[in-house]
Amino acid sequence: MMVALAAAMTLPLAACNQKAEGPSTVPLTIRDGDMVHQFTVEVARTEAEQQRGLMFRTSLPADGGMVFPFAKPRFASFWMKNTLIPLDMIFVRADGSIDRIAENTIPESLEPVASGGEVSAVLELAGGTATRLGIDEDAVVTWKAR
């Protein structure tokens, strides 16, 4: 059963399969009306994982990405330093609704990419994914811990 993003963020780390080499992965769904899009995303839970994010990657699977959960909702600002590929940044509120989508962010840019309000997570997908799949701010993001 799918749980809201806010609820999923409170699950213990033991509930996810932890890879020794990096962040754990979880299934993540974006629902927009009748459209349902499924992804398998890495979860950047630790400070070190969040600081590194998707830096130095040269590709990202079409159904992959990374989610950055926060302990409590806050304004979020990311940059693209050392990020070699364009990304779509989806800023997610505590209820799973989307605050803002920053599409095709510029690789290696030092310009901040900020949320419009307080968010509980940021989801990064390959650049162009939101447009290609028709994902907009009416969608809801959920994930299921393994």
C-alpha positions in Angstrom: 0.0 0.0 0.0 1.3 3.4 -0.9 2.0 5.8 1.9 2.3 9.6 1.7 5.7 11.0 1.3 5.7 12.5 4.8 4.8 9.2 6.4 7.4 7.3 4.4 10.1 9.7 5.6 9.6 8.6 9.2 10.3 4.9 8.5 13.5 3.6 10.1 16.4 3.0 7.9 16.1 -0.8 8.5 12.9 -0.8 6.5 14.8 -0.1 3.3 17.4 -2.2 1.5 20.7 -0.4 2.2 23.4 -0.8 -0.4 26.9 -0.7 1.1 28.1 1.6 -1.7 25.5 4.4 -1.3 21.9 5.4 -0.7 19.1 2.9 -0.5 16.5 2.7 -3.2 12.7 2.7 -2.9 9.8 2.6 -5.4 8.3 6.0 -5.9 5.0 6.9 -7.7 3.9 10.2 -9.2 0.1 10.3 -9.8 -1.5 13.1 -11.9 -5.1 12.4 -12.5 -5.3 9.0 -14.3 -1.6 9.0 -15.1 0.6 7.0 -12.9 4.4 7.1 -13.3 6.7 4.7 -11.4 10.3 5.2 -10.6 13.0 3.5 -8.5 14.9 6.2 -6.7 17.8 6.5 -4.4 17.1 8.0 -1.0 19.7 10.5 0.2 19.1 10.2 3.9 22.4 11.1 5.5 24.0 14.6 5.4 26.8 13.2 3.3 24.4 11.6 0.8 22.5 14.8 0.5 25.6 16.9 0.0 26.8 14.6 -2.8 23.4 14.0 -4.4 23.8 13.2 -8.1 27.2 15.0 -8.5 29.6 13.5 -11.0 27.0 11.2 -12.6 27.1 11.2 -16.4 23.7 9.6 -16.8 20.5 8.7 -15.0 18.0 6.0 -15.9 14.6 7.2 -17.3 12.9 5.5 -14.4 15.5 6.5 -11.8 16.3 9.5 -9.7 17.1 10.6 -6.1 14.9 11.9 -3.3 16.1 14.1 -0.6 13.8 13.9 2.5 14.0 16.5 5.2 13.4 15.9 8.9 10.8 18.8 8.9 9.4 21.0 6.2 11.6 23.9 5.1 12.4 26.1 2.2 14.9 24.3 0.0 17.6 25.5 -2.3 19.8 23.3 -4.4 22.6 24.1 -6.9 24.1 22.1 -9.7 27.8 22.4 -8.8 29.6 19.3 -10.1 26.3 17.9 -11.5 27.1 17.0 -15.0 23.6 16.2 -16.4 20.4 18.4 -16.5 17.8 17.5 -13.8 14.2 18.1 -13.1 13.9 19.1 -9.5 10.5 18.4 -8.0 9.9 20.2 -4.7 7.4 18.1 -2.6 5.3 19.2 0.3 4.6 17.1 3.4 1.3 15.8 2.0 3.0 14.6 -1.3 1.7 17.5 -3.4 4.1 19.3 -5.6 5.2 22.9 -4.6 7.3 23.6 -7.7 9.0 21.9 -10.6 12.3 23.3 -11.8 12.8 21.7 -15.3 16.1 21.0 -17.0 18.3 22.7 -14.5 21.7 23.8 -15.9 24.6 21.4 -15.3 27.4 22.8 -13.1 25.5 26.1 -12.4 26.1 27.8 -9.1 22.7 29.6 -9.3 20.3 28.4 -6.6 17.2 26.5 -7.6 14.7 27.1 -4.8 11.4 25.8 -3.7 8.4 28.2 -3.7 7.4 27.3 -0.1 8.2 24.9 2.6 8.8 21.3 1.4 9.5 18.0 3.0 11.5 16.5 0.1 13.1 17.3 -3.2 12.9 14.7 -6.0 15.5 14.8 -8.8 14.8 13.1 -12.1 16.6 13.2 -15.5 16.1 16.5 -17.2 13.0 16.7 -19.4 11.2 13.9 -17.5 8.4 16.1 -16.2 7.6 17.5 -19.7 8.0 14.1 -21.4 5.5 12.4 -18.9 3.2 15.4 -18.5 3.9 15.8 -14.8 2.8 19.1 -13.3 2.1 20.7 -10.0 -1.3 18.9 -9.7 0.5 15.6 -9.3 1.1 13.8 -6.0 4.3 12.0 -5.1 4.3 8.8 -2.9 6.8 6.2 -2.1 6.8 2.7 -0.5 9.5 1.5 1.8 10.8 -2.0 1.2 
